[in-house]
Amino acid sequence: MSEHRAVVAWQRAGEFRYGSYSRCHVLRFDDIVVAGTAAPGNVPANTGGPGVDPEQAFVGALSACHMLWFLHLACQKGWTVERYVDDAVGVLDKTWMSRVTLRPQVTFSGTAPEEGEFLALHHRAHEKCFIANSVKTDVRVEPCLK
């Protein structure tokens, strides 16, 4: 068992009224600080700012978890991954993130896995992903071998 920590901090700057208070905040992960905000479509104009909104962070966490497992499994099989890019998309329905689609494009050097082996690697990575196993969101994986 391991613990993972994040610090989220917000400070009022100006009036605290729904239409005007800032949604900008920071997320701290050990020594890394990331600007956070609300999704622009969810708040009044001019109350957000540059930064990662929680919905984007959720999609990014699913994508990164899958990628890290994929890289681990590919390395164990002796395949050399040169590049991995995922253009992941999440769908936010009225009250929940109902679907996240991962679309990883993977490039190998040297001997690459056959298509069946490649798809099996993604399937296994999906099974092992801690984040995907922790949510009720429909997580779909649509990989592309380059």
C-alpha positions in Angstrom: 0.0 0.0 0.0 1.2 3.5 -0.8 -0.1 7.0 -0.2 -0.1 9.7 -2.8 -0.5 13.3 -1.9 -1.6 16.5 -3.5 -2.1 20.0 -2.1 -4.7 22.2 -3.6 -4.6 25.9 -2.6 -6.8 28.8 -3.4 -6.7 32.4 -2.1 -9.4 35.0 -2.4 -8.4 38.1 -4.4 -11.3 40.6 -4.5 -15.0 40.1 -4.0 -16.3 36.7 -3.1 -19.4 36.6 -5.4 -20.3 33.8 -7.7 -20.0 35.9 -10.9 -16.6 37.4 -10.0 -14.5 35.3 -7.6 -11.4 33.7 -9.3 -11.4 30.0 -9.9 -7.6 30.0 -10.3 -5.7 27.8 -7.8 -2.5 25.8 -7.6 -2.0 22.1 -7.3 1.2 21.0 -5.6 2.7 17.5 -6.1 5.9 17.4 -4.0 8.2 20.0 -5.7 6.0 20.5 -8.8 3.4 23.3 -8.9 0.6 23.2 -11.6 -1.8 26.1 -12.2 -5.4 25.0 -11.8 -8.7 26.5 -12.9 -12.3 25.6 -13.6 -13.4 24.4 -17.0 -14.3 27.6 -18.9 -17.8 26.2 -19.8 -18.7 25.6 -16.2 -18.1 29.1 -14.7 -18.9 32.7 -15.5 -16.7 34.5 -18.0 -13.5 36.0 -16.6 -13.5 34.0 -13.4 -11.1 31.2 -14.7 -7.7 31.6 -16.1 -4.8 29.6 -17.5 -4.4 26.2 -15.9 -5.5 22.6 -15.8 -9.2 22.1 -14.9 -10.2 19.0 -12.8 -11.8 17.3 -15.8 -8.5 17.6 -17.9 -6.5 16.3 -14.9 -8.8 13.3 -14.7 -8.4 12.5 -18.4 -4.6 13.0 -18.0 -4.4 10.7 -15.0 -6.1 7.9 -16.9 -3.9 8.4 -19.9 -0.7 8.6 -18.0 -1.5 5.5 -15.9 -2.2 3.5 -19.0 0.9 4.7 -20.7 3.2 3.9 -17.8 1.8 0.4 -17.6 2.1 0.0 -21.4 5.8 1.1 -21.3 6.5 -1.3 -18.5 4.9 -4.2 -20.2 6.6 -3.5 -23.6 10.0 -3.2 -21.9 9.4 -6.6 -20.2 8.7 -8.1 -23.6 11.9 -6.6 -25.0 10.3 -4.1 -27.4 11.8 -0.7 -27.6 9.2 2.1 -27.6 10.5 5.3 -29.3 7.4 7.5 -28.9 4.0 7.3 -27.2 1.4 10.1 -27.8 -2.1 9.8 -26.6 -4.8 12.3 -27.7 -7.2 11.3 -24.9 -10.7 12.8 -24.7 -13.2 12.7 -21.8 -16.9 13.2 -22.1 -18.5 15.1 -19.2 -22.3 14.3 -19.0 -24.5 16.3 -16.7 -23.1 15.1 -13.4 -20.2 12.8 -14.2 -17.3 11.9 -16.5 -19.1 9.1 -18.4 -16.4 8.2 -20.9 -12.8 8.6 -21.6 -11.3 7.5 -24.8 -7.5 6.9 -25.0 -6.0 7.0 -28.5 -2.4 6.1 -28.0 -0.1 6.2 -31.1 3.0 4.2 -30.4 6.2 4.0 -32.4 8.7 1.2 -31.9 12.3 0.9 -33.0 13.9 -2.4 -34.0 11.5 -5.3 -33.9 7.9 -4.2 -33.2 5.1 -6.4 -31.9 2.6 -7.9 -34.3 -0.8 -6.2 -34.2 -2.3 -8.9 -32.0 0.6 -8.6 -29.5 0.3 -4.8 -29.6 -3.4 -4.9 -28.8 -2.8 -7.5 -26.1 -0.2 -5.1 -24.5 -2.8 -2.3 -24.4 -5.4 -4.7 -23.0 -3.1 -5.8 -20.2 -2.1 -2.2 -19.5 -5.7 -1.3 -19.2 -6.3 -4.2 -16.7 -3.3 -3.0 -14.6 -4.1 0.7 -14.6 -4.9 1.7 -11.0 -6.8 4.8 -12.0 -9.0 2.9 -14.5 -9.7 0.3 -11.9 -10.8 3.0 -9.4 -13.5 4.7 -11.5 -16.9 3.9 -12.9 -16.1 5.9 -16.1 -16.2 3.8 -19.3 -12.5 3.9 -20.3 -12.0 2.9 -23.9 -8.6 2.3 -25.6 -8.3 2.8 -29.3 -4.5 2.2 -30.0 -2.7 2.9 -33.2 0.6 1.2 -34.1 2.9 3.5 -36.1 
